[in-house]
Amino acid sequence: MAGIERYGSYVPYFRLTRAALGGGRGERAIASFDEDAVSMGVEAAREALRGAPLRSVDTLLYATTTPAYAEKLDASILHAACDLPEDVHALDLGGTTRAGVSALLTACDLAAAGRQVLVVASDMTIGAPESGREREGGDAAAAFLVGSGADPALRLVGRASRSDEILDVWRTPELRFPRQWEERFGAQVLAPRLVEVATEALSRADLQPADLTTVILDSTNARAIKELPRTLGLKPEQIADPLADSVGRAGSAHALLLLARALDTASPGDRIALVTAIDGADALIFEVGESIGGARPLHSVDRWIAARRNDVTHHTYLKWRGILPFEPPRRPDPE
């Protein structure tokens, strides 16, 4: 039976308060000057692989919109850092923050065919200075080991997807920062799609909205997901915390980070829905298995969040991301 066998997460140590960005509540997670999406992905992957036989992994899927290289297989760096077998098939997925959920769905299909898949999603959400993306984004990673064991910790019991050509968030090759169209236009397309996929996935799982323990909502368009809880009749306690005040939206890793957090406290028999609206919509319905206790990593998402330092200035953050120029050390470069 295909399902998630182990998982891990990673949230970097540093935070940038929204007060330092000109106002707003809470803070966002930021990768340090010596971190990137790949190194964060390695941390999450090592958490997921802790205690698992590495020889069993035969496929690696890496999802990000902030690759370390414009043309080079970033997944090969993850492969080497995690000391995976040489015969692992490694793939990069990107170009949209939908890539994380797409990688997880693809992994479930591959696992059903007998593959053992490591899924890693990691992103550094970088926006133009003083933009909404800079203020509301975040940096984080999540990883899942997906296989076909007899008793998975999390079993996919229902799914549905829709794809739409919509200009909501985009970046052409010559643009340094992504752009976003006015939310109300994107919401007109994405909000109905969200209801469609959620209803279809619930039907395939033979469940009602009231049967769900936790509902994870994620979108590039915050307005698109506002109506779904009311339409489905969901209670406030069913909706997962989006971590907007402590991490920010972590791109392609965000939905998977929220899923990892839900699993940190889930009990056998819980039903978890993950519903996203990004360049279309996806809905995944999971059921938690008896082996969930043994699947948990050393660090929970909340433990990563609690370990923090939030005195980084906006000016320092802009230097870390290479947006502001700065003087290099006054010493010769090493040989």
Secondary structure, 3 states (H helix, E strand, C coil): CCEEEEEEEECCCEEEECCCCCCCCCEEEECCCCCCHHHHHHHHHHHHHCCCCHHHCCEEEEECCCCCCCCCCHHHHHHHHCCCCCCCEEEEECCCCCHHHHHHHHHHHHHHCCCCEEEEEEEECCCCCCCHHHHHECEEEEEEEEECCCCCCEEEEEEEEEECCCCCEECCCCCCCCEECCHHHHHHHHHHHHHHHHHHHHHHHCCCHHHCCEEEEEECCHHHHCCHHHHHCCCHHHECCCCCCCCCECHHHHHHHHHHHHHHHCCCCCEEEEEEECCEEEEEEEEECCCHHHHCCCCCHHHHHHCCECCCCHHHHHHHCCCCCCCCCCCCCCC
